[in-house]
Structures are given as C-alpha cells and as structure tokens.
Amino acid sequence: MSKTYGSGRAKVSALSAIDLTVEPGTFTAIMGPSGSGKTTLLNCLLGLERPDSGTIHLGGQEISRLSETELAVLRRSRIGVVFQAFNLIPALSAADNISLPLRLAGEPIDPRVVQELATAVGVGDTLARRPAALSGGQQQRVAIARALITRPELVVADEPTGSLDTASAEAVLTLLRSIVDELGQQVLLVTHDPSAAAVADRVIFLADGRWHDEVSGGSAADIAAHLARLGRRA
Ligand SMILES: Nc1ncnc2c1ncn2[C@@H]1O[C@H](COP(=O)(O)OP(=O)(O)OP(=O)(O)O)[C@@H](O)[C@H]1O
C-alpha cells in the first residue's frame, strides 16, 4: 500500500509499499521515528485516508476497496478507536460515553451490558460521573470501554498511554493485552514508548514511510535499541 501527499515539488511519500494484514487475536505495535508514516497508516486503516495503491485487509476483507458508506459502517461497528487525548464527550456521563457508539448506530442499549463492560475495565463504580470528575487513567478506561461496546474485531490505540502516569499507563496496557488474550480481539497500538510496545506480540518498525523490519516477543530494551538504530538512520 502506498500513500502520497501533495504534488510536484511538494510531493511527500508518506507510505511506500506497505502490505499489512492484522490477524485476529494478535497484538501488534507500530513504531517509528516522527514522520515515518504511523498516523497515515492508521488513517488508511480507519478509512479516513485512501491509499493511492495497494491493499489493507481486516479479518480477510480488503477494506481499501470499500465505499465511503461501507467505511463509515466499518468504523462504527468493526473497529474501536482509543486516542491519547481520550476524546470523551464532556457533557455525557461515563455510562453515556460508553454507549455512544450504539446510540449513533441506532442499536439498543442494555444498561447491564454497559455496567458489565465498565466493571471489566475497572470503572464500574464511576458510571454516573462526567469525564471531568474522573482521573486520566479512569477516562482512558472509559474510552476503552467505549471502543469495545460494539464488540469490534479490531481495537486501534493511538498513543493511549501518552497522557498517563506510569501506574495508569501500565494498567491500560494490561487491559489492552487482556482484550487480546481473554476476548480474542485484535489490538493495533501506535506508540513511541518501547515498554508499551513490549506488551505486543509483534512490533512493526516504519522508517521513511516504509516497512523497515519487525520484532516478535522483544523486551522493552530490545525494542528501544532497535528504535535508536532507526533514529540514527533517519
Ligand atoms: N495531510 C498531509 N499533507 C501533506 N503531508 C502530510 C500530511 N499528513 C502527513 N504528511 C507527511 O507524511 C509523512 C508521514 O506523516 P505521519 O503523520 O504519518 O508520521 P508519523 O509517523 O505519524 O509522525 P509522528 O510520530 O510525528 O506523529 C510526513 O512526512 C508528513 O509530513
């Protein structure tokens, strides 16, 4: 898959010759220096950007060929997204934030299911509160519950621990790991943090918009050393 921005002298090759298949039940991290194409890759996967050429597969389906309407349905029902900045709606309670994707899809909301999911991610006793009355770690757990409420095949997490203290970050990573191990869903994590990436089964390194290489089962130290070599190259 390739993606170019601009034209003529302003042309930037954001991604070149990337062929990515994210397998069910796996945890994949994407790393790379600033400008290496991580956000572009996520945006293509979410259907927010279209690759110029090539393919993206999700669960055996080629999503790069879907229409805008099909992509909107895909984003609403088959992919859950977690951002660094939580992106919760301030005026809504935690419970209403969690159930928002169902409401937007016009699907019925079962308060017991919301309660069960909130309890599973560790915010079962804060459902009536608005985001401002929650800690950063609690807000991210609410955001993860919101990402999971439609039972998506894929959860995409873009620097989900970037705004959290170390203890909350570790708790969120453990939670993301359990989504893969216990629920069998797949997680794709974009991170600059080698200790976050070490939670993944497989770490893909991008450099200059290209798939550079990958490491499976590496420790945080292995991943940091790899990233440092890439950074020196860039
Ligand atoms: N909308 C755009 N128009 C033009 N160029 C863009 C656009 N979006 C990204 N780029 C360029 O594409 C390349 C890849 O950018 P991208 O944001 O995907 O990198 P990244 O790895 O996510 O970086 P960071 O870690 O800093 O967020 C960069 O050279 C960037 O300047």
The ligand as an SDF file (V2000), in Angstrom:
LIG
                    3D

 31 33  0  0  0  0  0  0  0  0999 V2000
   -2.1570   15.9420    5.1790 N   0  0  0  0  0  0  0  0  0  0  0  0
   -0.8660   15.9190    4.8480 C   0  0  0  0  0  0  0  0  0  0  0  0
   -0.3860   16.6800    3.8390 N   0  0  0  0  0  0  0  0  0  0  0  0
    0.9160   16.6320    3.4900 C   0  0  0  0  0  0  0  0  0  0  0  0
    1.8490   15.8400    4.0800 N   0  0  0  0  0  0  0  0  0  0  0  0
    1.4290   15.0690    5.0860 C   0  0  0  0  0  0  0  0  0  0  0  0
    0.0690   15.0590    5.5570 C   0  0  0  0  0  0  0  0  0  0  0  0
   -0.0280   14.1800    6.5910 N   0  0  0  0  0  0  0  0  0  0  0  0
    1.2130   13.6740    6.7730 C   0  0  0  0  0  0  0  0  0  0  0  0
    2.0890   14.1880    5.8740 N   0  0  0  0  0  0  0  0  0  0  0  0
    3.5280   13.8450    5.7360 C   0  0  0  0  0  0  0  0  0  0  0  0
    3.6050   12.4210    5.5890 O   0  0  0  0  0  0  0  0  0  0  0  0
    4.7030   11.8980    6.3290 C   0  0  0  0  0  0  0  0  0  0  0  0
    4.2230   10.8820    7.3650 C   0  0  0  0  0  0  0  0  0  0  0  0
    3.4840   11.5700    8.3890 O   0  0  0  0  0  0  0  0  0  0  0  0
    2.7650   10.8320    9.6180 P   0  0  0  0  0  0  0  0  0  0  0  0
    1.9740   11.8770   10.3330 O   0  0  0  0  0  0  0  0  0  0  0  0
    2.0310    9.6420    9.1170 O   0  0  0  0  0  0  0  0  0  0  0  0
    4.0150   10.3830   10.5070 O   0  0  0  0  0  0  0  0  0  0  0  0
    4.0570    9.8140   12.0000 P   0  0  0  0  0  0  0  0  0  0  0  0
    4.9780    8.6470   11.9610 O   0  0  0  0  0  0  0  0  0  0  0  0
    2.6710    9.5820   12.4900 O   0  0  0  0  0  0  0  0  0  0  0  0
    4.7290   11.0210   12.8000 O   0  0  0  0  0  0  0  0  0  0  0  0
    4.5800   11.4410   14.3530 P   0  0  0  0  0  0  0  0  0  0  0  0
    5.2340   10.3730   15.1610 O   0  0  0  0  0  0  0  0  0  0  0  0
    5.3380   12.7350   14.3990 O   0  0  0  0  0  0  0  0  0  0  0  0
    3.1170   11.6110   14.6340 O   0  0  0  0  0  0  0  0  0  0  0  0
    5.4190   13.1140    6.9520 C   0  0  0  0  0  0  0  0  0  0  0  0
    6.4580   13.4860    6.0790 O   0  0  0  0  0  0  0  0  0  0  0  0
    4.3350   14.1810    6.9830 C   0  0  0  0  0  0  0  0  0  0  0  0
    4.8920   15.4630    6.9400 O   0  0  0  0  0  0  0  0  0  0  0  0
  1  2  1  0
  2  3  1  0
  2  7  2  0
  3  4  2  0
  4  5  1  0
  5  6  2  0
  6  7  1  0
  6 10  1  0
  7  8  1  0
  8  9  2  0
  9 10  1  0
 10 11  1  0
 11 12  1  0
 11 30  1  0
 12 13  1  0
 13 14  1  0
 13 28  1  0
 14 15  1  0
 15 16  1  0
 16 17  2  0
 16 18  1  0
 16 19  1  0
 19 20  1  0
 20 21  2  0
 20 22  1  0
 20 23  1  0
 23 24  1  0
 24 25  2  0
 24 26  1  0
 24 27  1  0
 28 29  1  0
 28 30  1  0
 30 31  1  0
M  END
$$$$
